[in-house]
Amino acid sequence: MPQLTEKVYRAFDPDKPVPPEADSVYVDLDDVRGRAGVVQRLANAVRRSDRSTCQLLAGHRGSGKTTELLRLQRALETDPNSKKYFTVFCEADKDVDRNDVDFPDVLAAIIRQMASQLKKKGIKLKPGYFTDRWKRITSLLGSEVSFEGLDLGEGMLKVTTAIKSSPDARLKIRELLEPDTGNWINAANDVIDEAILKLRKEGCHGLVIIVDDLDKMVLRPHLEAGCSTAEHLFVNRQAQLNAFRCHMVYTLPLPLAYSSQAPTLRSSYGTSIHVVPMTKVATRPPENAPFEPGIAKFRDMIDMRLASIKADRKRVFESDTVRDELIRFSGGQPRELMILIREAFAKDDLPITAAGLTFAARDIRRSYARQMRRELWPIIEQVRATGRIERTADNDELVRELLDSRAILAYVNDDDEEWYNLNPIIADLSNPATA
């Protein structure tokens, strides 16, 4: 039998998404994130449109985007009062290298995971056009790679495995796909049309593909395009991402949603970028007073996970004060709460003590302190004093850097006003220029 420390450590796994089933440890955070209503807005766009839609979702890493997308999948597939859709949940990380992402990689991942998930439903899609392309890929990857007799999902798995595991193979496959991208998209749409026909016979109104994990792509300069890799994918490749004949939902990096490209994205995709804000556990600066409704939700999050392993809270936390201090340090980031709890007893055994929390926070604070270059401090001080950011051409890249690292966190009030706060872990750092 696992010891209590092992059970608690596993119960607070930050990398395990929480499905919104009734018997899970899911906690609904909608009413402490402002009136974002992200799931409802995404679902309504799908249900109300008479043609395919393409929507974008952003948010800080750890804000709960994957959980919200799982809620969307459940709503579209099971809502008794609405049309039913079959939803493909495409986890891009399974098939692409987040350090180097381009459209051909995403296309192969979508086809592979769509075919595999439809197969589980009993719908087997024919390789069709892709068979000839596999033969050409074989000549690139070597004679030991055979596609003979494979269905669409199995064949595309060979392609995506090569794309993810080998930079050389990735470049070769992209070179093969690039001049032929339009035909690959047409072939994908033929497969999608076939799938929708079969799904409608089974009572589904249509097909929705959710592409998660693209928000995690590493932001770096794209050497050929003259912009970031994220801009190249979501702006330069917009026509291709938007070309599938079914409903699409993509996650994208938060800094791109807050960049000067946001109006372009809104116009190109025909919809605003939906953002999952942080849970409000404190009020807007400069007050920074505890926000009890948000804190209560995070207490529920902790209690439900402890109940799932039949653990007594008093054996896990030295006091309720320590628990609430952990919640404050999380800044309303569900994933960060899980990480902090794990790290607070990494050095010692349970219960988590004030000293353990201080030790965990100190290590995180040091990593942020190393990031804080002199030019970042005017933005930090403005957020500390007002909860606002004045964007200029000169500070745009710096703001995006601070958002991407989660040194600054985005929140929404009940009146839908967006504001910012410092990550509580760094709130007591001093500006070296004024020290």
C-alpha positions in Angstrom: 0.0 0.0 0.0 1.4 3.4 -0.9 2.3 5.6 2.1 0.4 8.9 2.7 3.2 11.0 1.2 3.0 9.0 -2.0 -0.8 9.2 -2.2 -0.8 12.9 -1.6 2.0 13.4 -4.2 0.1 11.5 -6.8 -3.2 13.2 -6.0 -1.7 16.6 -6.7 -0.2 15.7 -10.1 0.0 19.0 -12.0 0.2 17.3 -15.4 -3.0 15.2 -15.1 -6.0 17.0 -16.6 -9.2 16.8 -14.6 -12.2 15.5 -16.5 -15.5 17.2 -15.6 -17.3 13.9 -14.7 -19.5 13.9 -11.7 -17.3 11.5 -9.8 -14.0 13.4 -10.5 -12.2 16.0 -8.4 -13.2 18.7 -10.8 -14.2 22.1 -9.3 -16.1 24.6 -11.5 -14.2 27.9 -11.4 -16.4 29.9 -13.8 -17.9 32.2 -11.2 -14.5 33.2 -9.8 -13.0 33.9 -13.2 -15.3 36.8 -14.0 -18.0 36.1 -16.5 -15.7 34.5 -19.1 -18.0 31.6 -19.7 -15.5 30.2 -22.2 -17.0 26.8 -22.6 -20.5 28.1 -23.3 -19.2 30.7 -25.8 -17.2 28.1 -27.7 -20.1 25.6 -27.7 -22.7 28.2 -28.8 -20.5 29.2 -31.8 -20.5 25.6 -32.9 -24.2 25.0 -32.4 -25.5 28.2 -33.9 -23.4 28.3 -37.0 -24.6 26.8 -40.4 -21.0 26.3 -41.5 -17.7 25.3 -40.1 -16.1 27.5 -37.5 -12.5 28.0 -36.3 -12.0 29.3 -32.8 -8.9 30.1 -30.7 -8.4 29.7 -27.0 -5.6 31.2 -25.0 -4.6 31.4 -21.3 -1.7 31.2 -19.0 -0.1 27.8 -18.7 -1.7 26.1 -15.8 -4.9 28.2 -15.9 -7.0 25.1 -16.7 -7.4 25.3 -20.5 -7.3 21.6 -21.0 -9.9 21.0 -18.3 -12.1 23.7 -20.0 -11.7 21.9 -23.4 -12.6 18.6 -21.8 -15.8 20.4 -20.5 -16.4 21.6 -24.1 -16.1 18.1 -25.4 -18.5 16.8 -22.8 -21.0 19.6 -23.5 -21.0 19.0 -27.3 -21.2 15.2 -26.9 -23.8 14.8 -24.1 -25.9 17.9 -23.7 -29.5 16.5 -23.8 -30.9 19.9 -24.9 -28.7 20.4 -27.9 -27.4 18.8 -31.1 -24.8 16.1 -30.5 -21.4 16.3 -32.0 -18.5 13.8 -32.2 -15.5 15.5 -30.8 -11.9 14.6 -31.6 -9.6 15.7 -28.8 -6.2 16.1 -30.5 -3.3 16.3 -28.1 -0.7 17.9 -30.3 2.2 17.1 -27.9 1.7 13.4 -28.8 2.7 14.0 -32.4 4.7 17.3 -32.7 7.8 18.7 -31.1 6.8 21.8 -29.2 10.3 23.3 -29.8 9.7 23.2 -33.6 6.1 23.4 -34.9 4.8 24.1 -38.3 1.5 23.5 -40.2 2.5 20.1 -41.9 3.2 18.7 -38.4 -0.2 19.9 -37.1 -1.9 18.5 -40.2 -0.4 15.1 -39.7 -1.3 15.1 -36.0 -4.9 16.0 -36.7 -5.4 13.3 -39.4 -3.7 10.7 -37.2 -5.7 11.3 -34.1 -9.0 11.9 -35.9 -8.6 8.5 -37.6 -7.6 6.7 -34.4 -10.5 8.1 -32.3 -13.1 7.5 -35.0 -11.8 3.9 -35.3 -12.6 3.4 -31.6 -16.2 4.5 -32.4 -16.3 1.8 -35.2 -15.7 4.2 -38.1 -12.7 3.1 -40.1 -11.5 5.7 -42.6 -9.7 4.7 -45.8 -6.2 6.0 -46.5 -7.2 6.9 -50.1 -5.0 9.7 -51.4 -2.6 9.4 -48.4 -1.3 6.0 -49.6 0.6 7.4 -52.5 2.1 10.1 -50.3 3.2 7.4 -47.8 5.2 5.7 -50.6 7.0 9.0 -51.2 7.7 9.3 -47.5 9.1 5.8 -47.4 11.9 6.8 -49.8 12.8 9.6 -47.4 12.7 7.6 -44.2 14.4 4.5 -45.5 13.3 1.1 -46.8 12.8 -0.2 -43.3 9.7 2.0 -42.9 6.7 0.1 -44.4 3.2 1.4 -44.8 1.8 -1.7 -46.4 -1.6 -2.7 -45.2 -2.0 0.1 -42.7 -5.2 2.0 -42.0 -5.2 5.8 -42.0 -4.4 6.2 -38.3 -1.6 3.6 -38.3 -0.1 5.0 -41.4 -0.1 8.6 -40.1 1.4 7.4 -36.8 4.5 6.4 -38.8 4.6 9.9 -40.2 4.0 11.7 -36.9 6.6 9.5 -35.1 9.2 10.5 -37.7 8.2 14.2 -37.4 8.5 14.3 -33.6 11.5 12.1 -33.1 13.9 13.2 -35.8 14.7 16.8 -36.8 16.2 15.6 -40.1 13.1 13.5 -41.0 10.9 16.4 -39.9 12.5 18.8 -42.4 12.4 16.2 -45.2 8.7 15.5 -44.6 7.9 19.2 -44.5 9.8 19.7 -47.8 7.7 16.9 -49.3 4.4 18.2 -47.9 5.0 22.0 -48.4 4.4 22.2 -52.2 1.5 19.8 -51.9 -0.2 21.2 -48.8 -3.3 22.1 -50.7 -3.8 18.6 -51.8 -3.1 17.2 -48.3 -5.8 19.5 -47.0 -8.2 18.5 -49.7 -7.5 14.8 -48.9 -8.1 15.6 -45.2 -11.4 17.2 -46.0 -12.4 14.2 -48.1 -11.8 12.1 -45.1 -13.7 14.5 -42.8 -16.6 14.5 -45.2 -16.7 10.7 -45.1 -16.5 10.8 -41.3 -19.4 13.3 -41.0 -21.6 11.2 -43.3 -21.0 8.2 -41.1 -21.4 10.1 -37.9 -24.8 11.5 -39.0 -26.0 8.0 -39.6 -25.3 7.4 -36.0 -27.2 10.5 -34.8 -24.3 13.0 -34.6 -24.9 16.4 -36.1 -21.3 16.9 -37.1 -17.6 16.8 -36.2 -15.6 19.0 -33.9 -11.8 18.8 -33.7 -10.1 20.3 -30.6 -6.4 20.8 -31.0 -4.8 21.2 -27.6 -1.1 21.9 -26.6 -0.3 24.4 -29.3 -0.3 27.0 -26.6 2.8 25.3 -25.2 4.9 25.7 -28.3 8.2 27.3 -27.6 8.3 30.9 -28.8 11.4 31.7 -30.9 12.2 33.5 -34.0 11.2 31.9 -37.3 14.4 32.2 -39.4 12.7 32.4 -42.7 9.4 34.2 -41.9 10.9 37.1 -40.0 8.5 36.7 -37.1 8.0 34.3 -34.1 7.1 30.7 -34.7 3.7 31.3 -33.2 3.0 34.2 -35.5 4.1 32.1 -38.5 1.7 29.3 -37.5 -1.3 31.2 -36.5 -1.0 34.3 -38.7 0.9 33.2 -41.8 -0.7 29.8 -41.8 -4.2 31.0 -40.9 -5.7 30.0 -44.2 -4.6 26.4 -43.8 -5.6 26.1 -40.1 -9.0 27.5 -41.1 -9.4 25.2 -44.2 -10.9 22.1 -42.6 -14.5 21.3 -43.4 -15.5 20.8 -39.7 -15.5 22.8 -36.6 -12.0 23.5 -35.2 -10.8 24.8 -31.9 -7.0 25.5 -31.4 -5.1 26.6 -28.3 -2.5 29.3 -29.0 0.2 30.9 -26.9 -1.1 33.7 -24.6 1.6 36.2 -25.6 0.3 36.0 -29.2 -3.2 36.8 -27.9 -1.9 39.9 -26.3 0.3 41.0 -29.2 -0.3 43.6 -31.9 -1.4 40.6 -34.1 -4.6 40.1 -32.0 -6.8 42.3 -34.3 -5.4 40.5 -37.3 -6.3 37.1 -35.7 -9.8 38.2 -34.9 -10.4 39.4 -38.5 -8.8 36.3 -40.0 -10.6 33.7 -37.9 -13.8 35.6 -37.7 -14.0 35.5 -33.9 -12.4 37.0 -30.8 -9.7 35.0 -29.1 -11.2 33.3 -26.0 -9.0 33.7 -22.9 -9.2 31.5 -19.8 -8.3 34.0 -17.0 -6.8 33.1 -13.7 -9.0 32.4 -10.7 -9.3 35.5 -8.6 -7.9 34.8 -5.1 -7.1 38.5 -4.4 -8.6 41.8 -5.4 -7.1 44.2 -7.9 -4.0 46.1 -7.0 -3.2 48.2 -5.1 -5.6 46.7 -2.5 -4.6 43.1 -3.1 -7.1 42.0 -0.4 -8.0 38.3 -0.1 -10.9 37.3 -2.3 -12.8 34.8 -0.3 -15.0 33.2 -3.0 -11.9 32.3 -5.1 -10.0 31.1 -2.0 -12.9 28.9 -1.1 -12.9 27.3 -4.6 -9.2 26.4 -4.2 -9.9 25.0 -0.7 -12.6 22.8 -2.4 -10.0 21.7 -5.0 -7.6 20.6 -2.2 -10.4 18.9 -0.1 -11.7 16.9 -3.1 -8.3 15.6 -4.0 -7.7 14.6 -0.3 -11.1 13.0 -0.1 -10.3 10.9 -3.2 -7.4 9.3 -1.3 -9.2 9.3 2.0 -6.6 11.6 3.6 -7.3 13.8 6.6 -6.5 17.4 5.9 -4.9 17.8 9.3 -2.4 15.2 8.5 -1.5 16.9 5.3 -1.3 20.6 6.4 0.2 21.8 9.7 -2.7 24.3 9.8 -5.4 25.9 7.7 -3.2 29.0 7.7 -0.5 27.1 5.8 -3.1 25.8 3.4 -4.4 29.2 2.7 -0.9 30.7 2.3 -0.3 28.0 -0.4 -3.5 29.2 -2.1 -2.3 32.8 -2.0 1.1 32.0 -3.4 -0.6 30.1 -6.3 -2.0 33.4 -7.6 -5.2 31.5 -8.7 -3.2 29.1 -11.0 -4.7 25.6 -10.5 -1.5 23.9 -11.8 0.8 26.1 -9.7 -1.2 25.1 -6.6 -0.5 21.4 -7.4 3.2 22.1 -7.9 3.5 24.2 -4.7 1.9 21.5 -2.6 4.3 18.9 -4.0 7.3 21.1 -3.5 6.3 22.1 0.0 7.0 18.6 1.3 9.7 17.6 -1.1 12.4 18.2 1.5 10.5 16.8 4.6 7.6 14.5 5.3 4.0 15.5 5.9 2.4 17.6 7.3 3.2 20.6 5.1 4.6 23.3 7.4 5.2 27.0 7.1 8.9 26.3 6.8 8.3 23.9 4.0 6.2 26.4 2.1 8.8 29.1 2.6 11.5 26.7 1.3 9.4 26.0 -1.9 8.5 29.6 -2.5 12.2 30.7 -2.1 13.3 28.4 -4.9 10.7 29.6 -7.3 11.3 33.2 -6.4 15.0 32.8 -7.1 14.3 31.5 -10.6 12.1 34.6 -11.3 14.7 36.9 -9.9 17.2 35.7 -12.4 14.7 36.7 -15.2 14.1 40.3 -14.0 16.2 42.5 -16.2 16.3 46.2 -15.6 14.0 47.0 -18.6 11.2 44.8 -17.1 10.8 46.7 -13.8 8.8 49.7 -15.1 6.0 47.3 -16.3 6.2 45.3 -13.0 5.9 48.5 -10.9 3.0 49.7 -13.0 1.1 46.5 -12.4 2.0 46.5 -8.7 0.5 50.0 -8.3 -2.5 50.0 -10.7 -3.3 46.5 -12.0 -3.0 47.9 -15.5 -0.4 47.8 -18.3 0.1 50.6 -20.7 1.2 48.9 -24.0 3.6 50.7 -26.2 5.6 49.7 -29.3 8.7 49.8 -27.1 7.4 47.5 -24.3 5.2 45.1 -26.3 7.8 42.3 -26.4 8.6 42.8 -22.7 4.9 42.6 -21.7 4.6 39.3 -23.7 7.7 37.9 -22.0 6.3 38.7 -18.5 2.9 37.1 -19.4 4.5 34.1 -21.0 6.7 33.4 -17.9 3.6 34.1 -15.6 5.5 36.8 -13.7 2.4 38.8 -14.5 -1.1 37.1 -14.4 -4.3 38.2 -16.1 -7.7 38.3 -14.4 -11.3 39.3 -15.2 -13.8 41.0 -12.9 -17.5 40.2 -12.9 -18.1 43.2 -15.1 -15.7 41.6 -17.7 -13.0 44.2 -17.0 -9.6 42.7 -17.5 -6.8 43.5 -15.1 -3.3 42.2 -14.1 -1.5 41.3 -10.9 2.0 40.2 -10.0 2.6 36.6 -9.4 2.5 36.5 -5.6 5.7 34.6 -5.5 7.6 37.7 -6.8 5.5 40.4 -5.2 8.1 41.2 -2.6 11.0 41.4 -5.0 12.5 44.9 -5.0 13.5 47.0 -8.0 17.3 47.0 -7.9 17.2 50.6 -9.4 15.4 51.9 -6.2 17.0 49.6 -3.6 
